[in-house]
Amino acid sequence: MLNRAPKFTDLSAKSRVKRMAESLDISIEVQMPDGGEQVTQANDHGLPIAESAPKNVLRKELHKLAKSLYDLNKAAEAAKV
C-alpha cells in the first residue's frame, strides 16, 4: 500500500513509483491519495473524515477498500459453509 500516491495525471511521479516498486522487488497493489488539508482539519476537530469532508478523495478510496475487504470476507465465509 502506498500512502499519498501521485495524482492520476502526474505521469512522472507514477513512473517513479513504478521504478521504486521494481527496485524493491515489491508490488504496490493499493495507492491511497493525499487527503490534503481536509484530513488535517478533521483530525484537529476530532471528527471522522466522512462527516467533515464526505467528498474527499482519500475518504472515497478508504470506503472502496473497506467495501472490497468486507465483500472478500463475506465470500470467504460463504465458501466455508
LOTOR-319447 format. One record per residue (C-alpha): residue in one letter; z, y, x; residue number from 0. Coordinates in nm, 2 decimals. Example, Ala and Ser with C-alpha at 12.3 -4.5 7.8 and 13.67 -1.06 7.14 Angstrom:
timar, Z, Y, X, drengu
a, 0.78, -0.45, 1.23, 0
s, 0.71, -0.11, 1.37, 1
This chain:
timar, Z, Y, X, drengu
m, 0.00, 0.00, 0.00, 0
l, -0.09, 0.34, 0.13, 1
n, 0.11, 0.65, 0.02, 2
r, -0.06, 0.99, 0.00, 3
a, -0.41, 0.84, 0.01, 4
p, -0.71, 1.07, 0.06, 5
k, -0.88, 1.20, -0.25, 6
f, -1.19, 1.04, -0.39, 7
t, -1.43, 1.30, -0.24, 8
d, -1.27, 1.31, 0.11, 9
l, -1.51, 1.06, 0.28, 10
s, -1.40, 1.13, 0.64, 11
a, -1.03, 1.05, 0.55, 12
k, -1.14, 0.74, 0.37, 13
s, -1.32, 0.62, 0.68, 14
r, -1.01, 0.69, 0.89, 15
v, -0.81, 0.48, 0.66, 16
k, -1.06, 0.20, 0.68, 17
r, -1.06, 0.21, 1.06, 18
m, -0.68, 0.22, 1.07, 19
a, -0.66, -0.09, 0.85, 20
e, -0.92, -0.27, 1.06, 21
s, -0.74, -0.18, 1.39, 22
l, -0.41, -0.30, 1.25, 23
d, -0.58, -0.61, 1.11, 24
i, -0.44, -0.55, 0.76, 25
s, -0.59, -0.49, 0.42, 26
i, -0.48, -0.19, 0.21, 27
e, -0.51, -0.30, -0.14, 28
v, -0.33, -0.02, -0.32, 29
q, -0.38, 0.35, -0.24, 30
m, -0.14, 0.60, -0.41, 31
p, -0.25, 0.96, -0.42, 32
d, -0.03, 1.25, -0.33, 33
g, 0.15, 1.38, -0.64, 34
g, 0.18, 1.73, -0.49, 35
e, 0.44, 1.99, -0.58, 36
q, 0.49, 1.84, -0.93, 37
v, 0.67, 1.54, -0.78, 38
t, 0.90, 1.75, -0.57, 39
q, 0.98, 1.97, -0.87, 40
a, 1.06, 1.66, -1.08, 41
n, 1.29, 1.53, -0.81, 42
d, 1.46, 1.87, -0.78, 43
h, 1.53, 1.88, -1.15, 44
g, 1.63, 1.51, -1.17, 45
l, 1.36, 1.43, -1.43, 46
p, 1.12, 1.14, -1.44, 47
i, 0.77, 1.24, -1.34, 48
a, 0.65, 1.10, -1.67, 49
e, 0.85, 1.37, -1.85, 50
s, 0.79, 1.66, -1.62, 51
a, 0.43, 1.60, -1.53, 52
p, 0.27, 1.34, -1.75, 53
k, -0.09, 1.42, -1.63, 54
n, 0.00, 1.39, -1.26, 55
v, -0.24, 1.16, -1.07, 56
l, 0.05, 0.98, -0.89, 57
r, 0.22, 0.91, -1.23, 58
k, -0.11, 0.76, -1.37, 59
e, -0.15, 0.54, -1.06, 60
l, 0.21, 0.42, -1.08, 61
h, 0.16, 0.34, -1.45, 62
k, -0.16, 0.14, -1.38, 63
l, 0.03, -0.05, -1.10, 64
a, 0.32, -0.13, -1.33, 65
k, 0.09, -0.24, -1.61, 66
s, -0.10, -0.47, -1.38, 67
l, 0.22, -0.62, -1.24, 68
y, 0.35, -0.68, -1.59, 69
d, 0.03, -0.84, -1.70, 70
l, 0.03, -1.06, -1.39, 71
n, 0.38, -1.17, -1.45, 72
k, 0.31, -1.24, -1.82, 73
a, 0.01, -1.45, -1.73, 74
a, 0.22, -1.65, -1.47, 75
e, 0.49, -1.71, -1.74, 76
a, 0.23, -1.83, -1.99, 77
a, 0.09, -2.07, -1.73, 78
k, 0.43, -2.23, -1.68, 79
v, 0.46, -2.32, -2.04, 80
